[in-house]
Amino acid sequence: MKLVPIQQVAGKLKAGEPLPFGVRDAEGKLLLAKGQMVPNEDMREALLNRGVFVDLDELKPASNSYDSSGVGGEDFFGRWEAMQTRLAVLLRAPDETLFLPRVKECAGQILQWAERYPDQLIFVVMRHDHSRHEIYGLVHLLHCAAVVAVLVRRLEWPVERQRLAVGAALTMNLPIIDLQGRLASRGGKLAPQYRALIDAHPTESVALLRAAGLKEQEWLDAVAQHHEETGGVGYPNKVQEPTEMAQLLHLVDVFLAKHASRGGRPGLPAPQAARDIYTGSKGHPIAGLIVKEFGLFPPGTLVKLACGEIAVSVRPGTSGNAPLVGSVTNRQGDPLAKPVRRDTTLADFNIVGLASAQHLRVKLMPHQLYDLRF
């Protein structure tokens, strides 16, 4: 029996259809038998949000679409959810014997996604539900790693250096993952005792990584300096000239912190957050790359079309103001049965503004959006 989290095969779990596998607990005990109905989307979501498992061997006779890691190769979104579940355990246990090789394995997987699914990777970062403040510290690291993976490919760094950068992004906040979740929920002014913990976390992260056996100095330096800024105005050591990798982590960290809503403060739209860090960094080249990558309408952006439909940006188009989109509502705001591809270069489908998720009466199904064959 090869148990994997149910999130790894989320793409095979369909509302209104029978279970294609048995649902089991962590010991392999059968909780729900194969063939039982998943009556609606609420039940599907409930199963995906529980800590349950499936037997991978049970699926093999019906499908040969699994890669060497045992994860459905066709279902990026299920694999992304599984990565978040895996990191929730892994990053909280840096003293475990296999911590470092497993972090490196996760970094390698994220880099593969940046190569094969860059638009989907940005989509899941942009569409994350930030109302779950308690997991902010964890998802922030995963989102930073995803954006770093996209950017280092654009920078054409050597592959091994790309791996170091993504590994550093995953591990730069190890001692404060849960603290960040609590602070994101509360908001308000930072108490002195928390300020001290925040100030110390780069140094403590390095100590944990060294104890885990990390030898790569560029990774260690990037973690140590990811809150330093040119001119010695950062912390904890007021380094005059942080390393290039540290500056990359810092700018991505600030960009995603601005984009996320926390403690009653709404997040900024990604393009505005990118422009803010570009201005604040006085035109740093990496900040400029973030502006270019996230453009006007990065994947996951909700937009209103000239015809009145609400659509979701899926991929960059021929110009920055005309991405490829999938409409999810009609002009009256009613949900469409399935997303419909729209060409935003055509007058009827020109983008006339951003749309708010608060007024969206349909749940976005990303696998449907990326099945539109743009």
C-alpha positions in Angstrom: 0.0 0.0 0.0 1.4 3.4 -1.0 -0.5 6.1 0.8 -0.4 9.7 -0.5 -2.4 12.8 0.6 -5.7 13.1 -1.2 -4.7 16.5 -2.5 -2.1 14.8 -4.8 -5.0 13.2 -6.8 -7.4 16.1 -6.5 -8.0 16.2 -10.2 -9.5 12.7 -10.1 -12.1 13.7 -7.4 -15.2 15.1 -9.2 -18.4 16.5 -7.7 -21.4 14.5 -8.8 -19.3 11.4 -9.6 -18.4 8.3 -7.6 -15.1 8.1 -5.7 -12.5 6.6 -8.0 -10.5 5.3 -5.0 -11.0 4.5 -1.4 -10.4 7.2 1.2 -8.2 6.2 4.1 -6.7 7.5 7.3 -3.0 7.8 8.0 -2.8 4.1 9.0 -4.5 2.9 5.8 -7.9 2.2 7.5 -10.7 2.5 4.9 -13.0 5.5 5.7 -15.0 5.7 2.5 -15.2 2.9 -0.1 -14.4 3.4 -3.8 -17.6 4.0 -5.7 -19.4 6.1 -3.1 -20.9 9.3 -4.5 -19.3 12.7 -4.1 -22.7 14.5 -4.3 -21.6 18.1 -4.6 -18.6 20.5 -4.6 -18.9 21.1 -0.8 -18.3 17.5 -0.2 -15.3 17.5 -2.6 -13.8 20.4 -0.8 -14.4 18.8 2.6 -12.5 15.7 1.6 -9.6 17.8 0.2 -9.4 19.8 3.4 -9.2 16.8 5.7 -6.0 14.9 6.5 -7.0 11.8 4.6 -5.1 9.6 2.1 -5.5 7.3 -0.9 -3.7 4.2 -1.9 -1.7 5.0 -5.0 -1.6 1.3 -6.0 -5.4 1.4 -6.2 -5.2 3.9 -9.0 -2.4 2.4 -11.1 -4.5 -0.1 -13.0 -6.9 2.6 -14.1 -4.2 5.2 -15.1 -0.7 5.3 -16.4 -0.5 9.1 -16.0 1.7 9.1 -12.9 5.3 10.4 -13.0 8.2 8.9 -11.1 7.2 10.9 -7.9 3.8 9.1 -7.8 1.9 12.3 -8.5 -0.6 12.8 -11.4 1.4 14.5 -14.1 -1.6 16.1 -15.6 -2.9 17.8 -12.5 -0.7 20.7 -11.5 -3.3 22.2 -9.1 -3.6 19.0 -7.1 0.1 18.7 -6.9 0.4 22.3 -5.7 -2.1 21.6 -2.9 -0.1 18.5 -2.0 3.1 20.6 -1.8 1.5 23.0 0.6 0.4 20.0 2.8 3.9 18.5 2.7 5.6 21.8 3.6 3.3 22.4 6.5 5.0 19.4 8.2 8.5 19.7 6.7 9.3 23.3 7.4 8.2 23.0 11.0 10.7 20.2 11.6 14.2 21.4 10.7 15.8 19.0 13.2 14.5 16.0 11.3 17.2 13.8 9.7 15.9 14.2 6.2 14.9 17.8 6.4 17.5 19.2 4.1 17.3 16.6 1.3 13.5 17.0 1.3 13.7 20.8 1.1 16.0 20.4 -1.8 13.6 18.0 -3.4 10.7 20.5 -3.0 12.9 23.3 -4.4 13.6 21.1 -7.5 9.9 20.4 -8.0 9.0 24.1 -7.8 11.6 24.8 -10.4 10.2 22.2 -12.7 6.8 23.8 -12.4 8.3 27.2 -13.2 9.5 25.7 -16.4 6.4 23.7 -17.4 3.6 25.7 -15.8 4.7 29.3 -15.2 1.3 30.8 -15.8 -0.4 28.3 -13.5 2.2 29.0 -10.8 1.5 32.7 -10.9 -2.2 31.9 -11.0 -2.2 30.0 -7.7 -0.2 32.7 -6.0 -2.5 35.5 -7.2 -5.7 33.6 -6.4 -4.7 32.4 -2.9 -7.4 33.0 -0.3 -5.6 35.3 2.2 -8.5 35.2 4.7 -6.9 32.1 6.2 -4.4 34.2 8.2 -3.3 31.4 10.4 -1.4 29.8 7.6 0.1 33.0 6.3 3.7 32.2 7.4 3.7 28.8 5.5 2.0 29.9 2.3 4.2 33.1 2.2 7.3 30.9 2.0 5.8 28.7 -0.7 4.6 31.8 -2.7 8.1 33.4 -2.4 9.7 30.2 -3.6 7.3 30.0 -6.6 7.9 33.7 -7.6 11.7 33.2 -7.1 11.6 30.1 -9.3 9.9 32.1 -12.1 12.3 35.0 -11.8 15.6 33.0 -11.7 14.6 31.3 -14.9 14.1 34.7 -16.5 17.5 35.8 -15.1 19.0 32.6 -16.7 21.0 31.7 -13.6 22.7 28.3 -13.7 20.4 25.5 -12.7 22.2 24.8 -9.4 22.1 28.4 -8.4 18.4 28.5 -9.2 18.0 25.6 -6.8 19.9 27.4 -4.1 17.7 30.5 -4.5 14.4 28.5 -4.3 15.7 26.6 -1.3 16.7 29.8 0.4 13.2 31.2 -0.2 11.6 28.1 1.4 13.8 28.4 4.5 14.3 32.1 5.2 11.7 32.3 8.0 11.9 28.9 9.7 11.7 30.1 13.3 8.7 32.4 12.8 6.4 30.5 10.5 3.6 30.2 13.1 4.3 33.6 14.6 3.7 35.2 11.2 0.3 33.4 11.1 -0.7 34.8 14.5 0.5 38.3 13.6 -1.3 38.2 10.3 -4.6 37.4 12.1 -4.2 40.1 14.7 -2.7 43.1 12.8 -1.9 46.3 14.6 1.3 47.6 16.0 4.1 45.0 16.7 4.7 44.4 20.4 8.4 44.7 21.5 8.8 41.0 22.2 7.6 40.1 18.7 9.8 42.7 17.2 12.8 41.1 18.8 11.8 37.7 17.4 11.3 39.1 13.9 14.7 40.9 14.1 16.5 37.7 15.1 14.9 35.3 12.6 17.5 35.6 9.8 20.3 34.7 12.1 18.3 31.9 13.8 17.2 30.5 10.4 20.9 30.2 9.4 21.7 28.5 12.7 18.9 25.9 12.0 20.1 25.3 8.5 23.7 24.8 9.6 22.6 22.4 12.2 20.7 20.5 9.5 23.9 20.2 7.6 23.6 22.9 4.9 27.0 23.7 3.4 26.1 25.9 0.4 27.3 29.4 1.5 25.3 31.3 -1.1 22.1 29.8 0.3 23.2 30.6 3.9 24.2 34.2 3.0 20.9 34.8 1.2 18.9 33.7 4.2 21.1 35.7 6.6 20.8 38.9 4.5 17.2 38.7 3.1 16.2 41.7 5.2 19.3 43.7 4.6 19.2 46.7 2.2 21.9 48.5 0.2 23.4 51.2 2.3 23.1 49.4 5.6 19.5 50.3 6.4 18.2 46.8 6.8 18.6 44.2 9.6 19.9 42.4 11.5 23.5 43.4 10.8 23.1 46.6 8.6 25.1 45.0 5.7 26.1 47.7 3.2 25.9 45.5 0.1 23.7 42.4 0.4 24.4 39.5 -2.1 22.4 39.4 -5.3 20.4 36.4 -4.1 19.6 38.1 -0.8 18.3 41.1 -2.7 16.2 38.9 -4.8 14.6 37.3 -1.8 14.1 40.6 -0.1 12.3 42.2 -3.1 10.0 39.1 -3.6 9.3 39.0 0.1 8.2 42.6 0.2 6.2 42.3 -3.0 4.2 39.4 -1.8 3.7 40.9 1.7 2.2 44.0 0.0 -0.1 41.8 -2.1 -1.4 39.7 0.8 -4.2 40.9 3.1 -3.4 40.7 6.8 -4.9 41.9 10.0 -7.7 43.8 8.4 -5.4 45.5 5.9 -6.4 44.7 2.3 -3.7 43.5 0.0 -2.6 45.6 -3.0 -3.2 44.4 -6.6 -0.1 42.7 -7.8 0.8 45.3 -10.4 0.5 48.1 -7.8 2.6 46.1 -5.3 5.2 45.6 -8.0 5.3 49.3 -8.9 5.7 50.2 -5.2 8.7 48.1 -4.7 10.2 49.3 -8.0 9.9 52.9 -6.7 11.0 52.1 -3.2 14.1 50.3 -4.5 14.9 53.2 -6.8 14.5 51.1 -9.9 16.4 48.0 -8.8 16.7 45.6 -11.9 15.1 42.7 -10.1 12.2 44.9 -9.0 11.9 45.9 -12.7 11.7 42.2 -13.6 8.9 41.7 -11.1 7.0 44.6 -12.7 7.5 43.0 -16.1 6.5 39.5 -15.0 3.3 40.6 -13.2 2.4 43.2 -15.8 -1.1 44.8 -15.8 -3.1 41.6 -15.6 -1.1 38.6 -14.4 -2.7 35.1 -14.5 -5.4 35.0 -11.9 -6.5 38.6 -12.2 -10.3 39.1 -12.3 -11.3 41.6 -15.1 -14.4 43.1 -16.5 -14.9 43.0 -20.3 -16.6 45.6 -22.5 -19.5 43.2 -23.0 -20.1 43.1 -19.3 -18.8 39.6 -18.6 -16.4 38.9 -15.7 -13.3 36.9 -16.8 -10.0 35.6 -15.4 -6.6 36.3 -16.9 -5.1 32.9 -17.8 -2.0 33.7 -19.9 -0.1 36.7 -21.3 -1.3 37.8 -24.7 0.3 39.7 -27.6 0.4 42.8 -25.5 0.4 43.7 -21.8 -3.1 45.1 -21.8 -4.6 42.1 -23.7 -4.1 38.9 -21.9 -5.8 35.6 -22.8 -8.8 35.2 -20.5 -11.6 32.9 -19.7 -15.1 34.4 -19.0 -16.8 32.9 -15.9 -20.0 35.0 -15.8 -22.3 36.4 -18.4 -23.1 40.1 -18.7 -25.8 39.8 -16.0 -23.3 38.3 -13.6 -24.7 34.8 -13.7 -22.2 31.9 -13.6 -21.4 30.2 -16.9 -21.5 26.4 -16.9 -17.9 26.4 -18.0 -15.3 29.2 -18.7 -15.4 30.5 -22.2 -12.2 31.7 -24.0 -12.3 35.4 -25.0 -9.9 37.3 -27.2 -9.4 40.7 -25.4 -8.0 42.3 -28.5 -11.5 42.3 -29.9 -13.7 45.4 -29.1 -16.5 43.4 -27.4 -14.0 41.7 -25.1 -11.6 44.6 -24.4 -10.7 44.8 -20.7 -12.4 47.8 -19.2 -11.3 47.4 -15.6 -10.6 45.1 -12.7 -13.4 43.0 -11.1 -13.8 42.3 -7.4 -13.9 38.7 -6.1 -16.5 39.9 -3.5 -19.1 40.3 -6.3 -18.2 37.0 -8.0 -21.0 34.5 -7.7 -19.1 31.5 -9.1 -16.2 29.5 -7.7 -13.2 29.5 -9.9 -12.1 26.1 -11.1 -8.6 26.5 -12.3 -8.3 23.2 -14.1 -11.2 24.2 -16.3 -9.6 27.6 -17.1 -6.4 25.9 -18.2 -8.3 23.3 -20.3 -9.4 26.1 -22.7 -6.6 25.3 -25.0 -5.3 28.8 -25.5 
